[in-house]
Amino acid sequence: MAEVLTSIEELRNRIDVIDEQLVRLLNVRVACAVEVGRLKHEAGLPIYQPEREVQVLASVKRSATELAGPLTAEAVVRIFERIIDEARRAERAASVPEEGLRRATDE
């Protein structure tokens, strides 16, 4: 029984480390998306570009299928749909203060 508990604790510790890495990577990914959003805003392009989302989702689905891990390709797509939604929200939030600042300095 003690060996099982030790194994569980070791696996949970590995999960904790992986979670920390995921959070860091997600923040790096969203920071890149925010920068893309800033550039789109400067160019007058819409934040939401459905064709890009389709490309990303197809790519992660393909990767998940090739990897054939315990997560199904459909599960990975659902996770990335959420990641993309949150990145889009961060893009929009990052562009709002600039809008307010521009309006204030234009007056």
C-alpha positions as CSV (number, residue, x, y, z in Angstrom):
1,M,0.0,0.0,0.0
2,A,2.8,2.4,0.8
3,E,4.4,1.8,-2.6
4,V,1.1,2.7,-4.3
5,L,0.8,5.9,-2.3
6,T,4.4,6.8,-3.2
7,S,3.7,6.1,-6.9
8,I,0.6,8.2,-6.8
9,E,2.5,11.1,-5.1
10,E,5.3,10.9,-7.6
11,L,2.8,11.0,-10.5
12,R,1.0,13.9,-9.0
13,N,4.3,15.7,-8.6
14,R,5.0,15.1,-12.3
15,I,1.5,16.4,-13.1
16,D,2.2,19.6,-11.1
17,V,5.4,20.2,-13.0
18,I,3.6,19.6,-16.3
19,D,0.8,22.0,-15.3
20,E,3.3,24.7,-14.5
21,Q,4.9,24.2,-17.9
22,L,1.5,24.3,-19.6
23,V,0.6,27.6,-17.9
24,R,3.9,29.1,-19.0
25,L,3.5,27.9,-22.6
26,L,-0.2,29.1,-22.7
27,N,0.9,32.5,-21.5
28,V,3.7,32.6,-24.2
29,R,1.1,31.6,-26.8
30,V,-1.4,34.2,-25.7
31,A,1.3,36.9,-25.6
32,C,2.0,36.1,-29.3
33,A,-1.7,36.2,-30.1
34,V,-2.0,39.6,-28.3
35,E,0.9,40.9,-30.5
36,V,-0.9,39.5,-33.6
37,G,-4.0,41.3,-32.4
38,R,-2.1,44.6,-32.0
39,L,-0.7,44.2,-35.5
40,K,-4.2,43.4,-36.9
41,H,-5.6,46.4,-35.1
42,E,-2.9,48.7,-36.6
43,A,-3.7,47.3,-40.1
44,G,-7.4,47.6,-39.6
45,L,-8.0,43.9,-39.8
46,P,-10.7,42.1,-37.7
47,I,-9.5,40.2,-34.6
48,Y,-11.6,37.2,-35.5
49,Q,-10.4,35.5,-38.6
50,P,-12.2,32.2,-39.0
51,E,-10.0,30.8,-41.7
52,R,-7.0,31.0,-39.4
53,E,-8.9,29.2,-36.6
54,V,-9.8,26.4,-39.0
55,Q,-6.1,26.1,-39.9
56,V,-5.0,25.9,-36.3
57,L,-7.8,23.4,-35.3
58,A,-7.0,21.2,-38.4
59,S,-3.3,21.3,-37.4
60,V,-3.8,20.3,-33.8
61,K,-6.3,17.6,-34.8
62,R,-3.7,16.2,-37.3
63,S,-1.0,16.3,-34.6
64,A,-3.2,14.6,-32.0
65,T,-4.2,11.9,-34.5
66,E,-0.5,11.2,-35.4
67,L,0.5,11.1,-31.7
68,A,-2.3,8.7,-30.9
69,G,-2.1,9.5,-27.2
70,P,-4.8,9.0,-24.6
71,L,-6.5,12.3,-25.6
72,T,-8.7,11.9,-28.7
73,A,-8.2,14.3,-31.6
74,E,-11.7,15.6,-30.9
75,A,-10.7,16.3,-27.2
76,V,-7.6,18.2,-28.4
77,V,-9.7,20.3,-30.8
78,R,-12.1,21.1,-27.9
79,I,-9.2,22.2,-25.7
80,F,-7.8,24.4,-28.5
81,E,-11.1,25.9,-29.2
82,R,-11.1,27.1,-25.6
83,I,-7.5,28.3,-25.8
84,I,-8.3,30.2,-29.0
85,D,-11.4,31.8,-27.4
86,E,-9.3,33.0,-24.4
87,A,-6.5,34.3,-26.7
88,R,-9.1,36.2,-28.7
89,R,-10.5,37.7,-25.4
90,A,-6.9,38.7,-24.4
91,E,-6.4,40.3,-27.9
92,R,-9.5,42.3,-27.5
93,A,-8.8,43.3,-24.0
94,A,-5.3,44.4,-25.0
95,S,-6.6,46.6,-27.7
96,V,-9.2,48.4,-25.6
97,P,-6.8,50.5,-23.5
98,E,-5.1,51.7,-26.6
99,E,-8.4,52.7,-28.1
100,G,-9.2,54.8,-25.0
101,L,-5.8,56.3,-25.0
102,R,-6.0,57.2,-28.7
103,R,-9.4,58.8,-28.2
104,A,-8.2,60.8,-25.2
105,T,-5.1,62.1,-27.1
106,D,-7.1,62.9,-30.3
107,E,-9.5,65.2,-28.4
